[in-house]
Amino acid sequence: MKHYFIDVMGYLSLLIYPYKLSHFFSLLFDHIASRRFRFLTHNVGKVLLERPFYVIGHKFIKYENFYSHAGLRLECWDMYQGIKFNPSIVIGKNVNIGSEVHLWTDQHDYNDPYFRATKSKVGPIIIGDRAWIGPRVTILHNVHIGEGAVIAAGAVVTKDVEPFTVVGGIPAKKIAERNHNLMYEFDGKTRTMFY
């Protein structure tokens, strides 16, 4: 009798707070946040962002379709301390972005007497189609990541990355080549299995 009571209570708790229901609401809120991001950036591409994410400069971000895990930070400043910039972040098709990735189109100039982001420390970030950005990667200004490139977890990208190249480390350096025959497509509705 005792075991039966525990089983019944277990089933009742699943009815009250089932995992599938909480998972459904998590997906729903991610889709709502993704639609808000798409509206603010004036893009028609497909995007799925896991919350939380942080974006400065929505209007300077262009993309085809991409997926990002939680913690994405996009900073695209157009003016800082009275200096105007022409920033941009461009993300290609079928790009997968891991957790806690940071993209900054500007950087403080440590030699500037006012510690400002000067024009020499500002530039666009371009990510090619089917690139895979691993978790906790930082991508700095004036960087072009080629098609199909892979950025290993924890890397800091300060220079351009060739297409179909695997890079890692601080600063990021070439460690391998990637297959050129990539055919996967991101539909903007389902989560990817990459992290």
C-alpha positions in Angstrom: 0.0 0.0 0.0 2.8 2.4 0.9 4.5 2.0 -2.5 1.2 2.5 -4.3 0.7 5.8 -2.5 4.2 7.0 -3.6 3.5 6.1 -7.2 0.2 7.8 -7.2 1.7 11.0 -5.7 4.5 10.9 -8.3 2.0 10.7 -11.2 -0.1 13.5 -9.6 3.0 15.7 -9.4 3.7 15.1 -13.1 0.1 16.3 -13.8 0.6 19.4 -11.7 4.0 20.4 -13.0 5.0 18.2 -15.9 8.5 18.6 -17.5 7.0 18.8 -21.0 4.9 21.8 -19.9 7.8 23.7 -18.5 9.9 22.8 -21.6 7.0 24.0 -23.8 6.9 27.4 -22.0 10.7 27.7 -22.3 10.5 27.2 -26.0 7.5 29.6 -26.3 9.4 32.4 -24.5 12.5 31.8 -26.6 10.3 32.1 -29.8 8.7 35.3 -28.5 12.2 36.8 -27.7 13.4 35.8 -31.1 10.5 37.5 -32.9 11.1 40.6 -30.8 14.8 40.5 -31.9 13.7 40.0 -35.6 11.3 43.0 -35.3 13.9 45.3 -33.7 16.6 44.4 -36.3 14.2 44.8 -39.2 15.4 41.5 -40.7 13.2 38.9 -42.3 15.7 36.0 -41.7 15.0 33.1 -39.4 16.4 33.3 -35.9 16.1 31.4 -32.7 17.7 32.9 -29.6 17.7 31.2 -26.2 17.3 33.7 -23.3 18.9 35.6 -21.9 20.6 37.6 -24.7 21.9 41.2 -24.7 21.9 43.5 -27.8 23.1 47.0 -28.3 22.6 48.5 -31.8 19.7 46.4 -33.2 19.6 48.4 -36.4 23.2 47.6 -37.3 22.8 43.9 -37.1 22.0 41.9 -40.3 21.5 38.2 -40.7 20.1 35.5 -42.9 19.3 32.8 -40.4 21.1 31.6 -37.3 20.6 29.9 -33.9 22.1 31.0 -30.6 22.3 29.4 -27.3 21.8 31.4 -24.0 24.0 34.3 -23.2 24.6 35.9 -26.6 25.9 39.4 -26.3 26.0 41.7 -29.5 27.4 45.2 -29.0 27.3 47.4 -32.0 27.8 51.0 -30.8 27.2 53.9 -33.3 28.4 56.7 -30.9 30.5 56.7 -27.8 31.7 59.7 -25.9 30.9 62.0 -28.8 32.7 59.9 -31.5 30.5 58.5 -34.3 31.1 55.1 -35.7 29.7 53.1 -38.6 29.3 49.7 -37.0 27.8 46.5 -38.4 27.5 42.8 -37.5 26.6 40.5 -40.4 25.7 36.9 -39.7 25.3 34.5 -42.7 23.0 31.5 -43.3 22.8 28.5 -41.1 25.2 29.9 -38.4 25.3 28.2 -35.0 26.4 30.3 -32.1 27.2 28.6 -28.7 26.5 29.8 -25.2 27.8 33.0 -23.8 29.3 34.3 -27.1 30.3 38.0 -27.2 30.7 40.1 -30.4 32.0 43.6 -30.0 32.4 46.0 -32.9 34.5 48.5 -30.8 37.2 48.4 -28.2 38.6 51.0 -25.9 42.0 52.5 -26.9 44.2 52.1 -23.9 46.5 54.8 -25.3 43.7 57.4 -25.6 44.0 59.9 -22.7 40.2 59.6 -22.2 40.1 55.8 -22.6 37.7 56.2 -25.6 36.9 53.8 -28.4 38.7 55.5 -31.2 38.1 54.9 -34.9 41.1 52.7 -35.2 39.5 50.3 -32.6 36.2 50.0 -34.4 35.0 47.9 -37.3 32.5 45.4 -38.6 32.2 41.7 -37.7 31.2 39.4 -40.6 30.3 35.7 -40.0 30.1 33.5 -43.1 27.5 30.9 -43.9 27.5 27.6 -41.8 30.1 28.9 -39.4 30.0 27.3 -35.9 31.0 29.6 -33.1 31.7 27.6 -29.9 30.7 28.5 -26.4 32.3 31.5 -24.6 34.0 32.8 -27.7 34.8 36.5 -28.0 35.0 38.1 -31.4 36.5 41.6 -31.7 36.1 44.4 -34.2 37.4 44.2 -37.9 37.0 40.4 -38.1 35.7 38.3 -41.0 34.9 34.7 -40.2 34.8 32.6 -43.4 32.2 30.2 -44.6 32.1 26.9 -42.7 34.7 28.0 -40.2 34.7 26.6 -36.6 35.7 28.7 -33.6 36.6 26.4 -30.7 35.3 27.1 -27.2 36.8 29.9 -25.3 38.7 31.4 -28.2 39.3 35.1 -28.7 39.2 36.0 -32.3 41.2 39.1 -33.2 42.0 38.4 -36.9 40.2 37.1 -39.9 39.5 33.3 -40.1 39.8 31.5 -43.4 36.8 29.5 -44.8 36.5 25.9 -43.5 39.2 26.4 -40.9 39.1 25.4 -37.3 40.7 27.9 -34.9 41.1 28.0 -31.2 43.0 29.6 -28.4 43.9 33.1 -27.2 44.4 34.7 -29.7 42.7 32.2 -32.1 45.0 30.2 -34.3 44.5 27.6 -36.9 44.3 24.0 -35.5 42.5 22.0 -38.2 40.6 22.0 -41.5 36.8 21.4 -41.8 35.0 19.3 -44.4 33.9 21.5 -47.3 30.8 19.4 -48.1 28.3 20.9 -45.6 24.6 20.5 -46.3 22.8 21.2 -43.0 20.0 23.8 -43.0 18.7 25.7 -40.0 14.9 26.3 -40.2 14.5 28.8 -37.4 12.0 26.6 -35.5 13.9 23.8 -33.9 17.0 23.9 -31.6 20.2 22.6 -33.0 22.3 19.9 -31.2 25.5 21.9 -31.4 26.8 23.8 -28.3 
